[in-house]
């Protein structure tokens, strides 16, 4: 796990902590960026801008699931707050904290899907804009 090696480089001070944290975060997005680039390349080779639009539509089809996943964390957090305010047994708070931690992870995954689909939709809209400009007589090449 990358997080287990986190304390050693962070001992010198706050600056190395920030730099190491950013590097670790950037490292985690390398594979998704290459996958998204492959999707864009493959769909463009197969069907042009229409293929990119279909890929964006395919990612947007998961929107309901992504929103459901994104909401899970705050619901569990609110349940933990209610359990604490009602002075329930501490084991209830431990269970809601575990669920809240899982909710934070699923929320991060849902945000990745949202960003990926937004990238594809933005590219498709740009392609539609360029096509529309070419239809009006302006010569635009991408």
C-alpha positions in Angstrom: 0.0 0.0 0.0 1.5 3.4 -0.9 0.2 5.0 2.2 2.3 2.8 4.5 5.4 4.3 3.1 4.1 7.9 3.6 5.6 8.7 7.1 9.2 8.2 6.2 9.6 10.9 3.5 7.4 13.3 5.5 9.7 13.4 8.6 11.8 16.4 7.5 8.8 18.8 7.4 5.6 20.1 5.9 7.1 20.9 2.5 8.2 17.3 1.8 4.8 16.1 3.1 3.0 18.2 0.6 5.3 17.3 -2.3 5.1 13.6 -1.5 1.3 13.7 -1.2 1.0 15.5 -4.5 3.3 13.0 -6.2 1.3 10.1 -4.7 -1.9 11.6 -5.9 -0.6 12.2 -9.4 0.7 8.7 -9.6 -2.8 7.3 -8.9 -4.3 9.0 -12.0 -1.8 7.8 -14.6 -3.6 4.6 -15.4 -7.1 6.2 -15.7 -5.7 9.0 -18.0 -4.2 6.4 -20.3 -7.4 4.4 -20.3 -9.4 7.5 -21.2 -6.9 8.5 -23.9 -7.2 4.9 -25.3 -11.0 5.2 -25.3 -10.8 8.6 -27.1 -8.3 7.2 -29.7 -10.2 4.0 -30.3 -13.6 5.6 -30.6 -12.3 8.3 -32.9 -10.6 5.7 -35.2 -13.8 3.6 -35.4 -16.4 6.3 -35.8 -14.9 9.8 -35.6 -16.5 12.4 -33.4 -19.7 10.3 -33.4 -17.7 7.5 -31.7 -16.5 9.9 -29.0 -20.1 11.0 -28.5 -21.2 7.4 -28.1 -18.4 6.8 -25.6 -19.5 9.9 -23.6 -23.0 8.6 -23.7 -21.9 5.2 -22.4 -20.1 6.8 -19.5 -23.1 9.1 -18.8 -25.3 6.0 -18.7 -23.7 5.1 -15.3 -24.8 8.5 -13.9 -27.5 7.2 -11.7 -25.1 4.6 -10.1 -22.4 7.2 -9.7 -24.8 9.6 -7.9 -26.0 6.9 -5.6 -22.4 6.0 -4.7 -21.6 9.6 -4.2 -24.4 10.1 -1.7 -23.5 7.1 0.4 -20.8 8.8 2.4 -22.8 11.9 3.6 -25.7 9.6 4.6 -23.5 7.5 6.8 -21.8 10.5 8.2 -25.2 12.0 9.2 -26.2 8.7 10.7 -23.0 8.8 12.9 -23.8 12.3 14.0 -27.3 11.4 14.9 -26.0 8.3 16.9 -23.6 10.6 18.8 -26.2 13.2 19.6 -28.7 10.6 20.8 -25.9 9.2 23.0 -26.2 5.7 21.7 -23.8 3.0 22.6 -20.3 3.6 21.3 -20.4 0.5 19.2 -23.0 2.2 17.0 -20.7 5.1 16.4 -17.9 2.6 15.5 -20.1 1.0 12.9 -21.2 4.2 11.4 -17.6 5.4 11.2 -16.6 2.3 9.3 -19.5 2.8 6.9 -18.5 6.5 6.6 -14.9 5.5 5.6 -16.3 3.2 3.0 -18.6 6.0 1.8 -15.6 8.3 1.4 -13.9 5.7 -0.8 -16.9 5.2 -3.0 -17.4 8.9 -3.3 -13.9 9.3 -4.7 -14.6 6.5 -7.3 -17.8 8.3 -8.3 -16.0 11.5 -8.9 -13.6 9.8 -11.2 -16.5 8.6 -13.4 -17.9 12.1 -13.4 -14.6 13.7 -14.5 -14.1 11.1 -17.2 -17.5 11.5 -18.7 -17.2 15.3 -18.5 -13.9 15.0 -20.5 -15.6 13.0 -23.2 -18.6 15.2 -23.4 -16.4 18.3 -23.6 -14.5 16.8 -26.4 -17.7 15.8 -28.2 -19.1 19.3 -27.8 -15.9 20.8 -29.2 -16.1 18.5 -32.2 -19.7 19.6 -32.8 -18.6 23.2 -32.6 -15.9 22.7 -35.1 -18.3 20.8 -37.4 -20.8 23.7 -37.2 -18.1 26.2 -38.0 -17.1 24.2 -41.1 -20.7 24.1 -42.2 -20.9 27.9 -42.1 -18.0 28.2 -44.5 -15.2 28.9 -42.0 -12.3 26.4 -42.5 -11.2 25.1 -39.1 -8.8 22.1 -38.7 -8.1 20.4 -35.4 
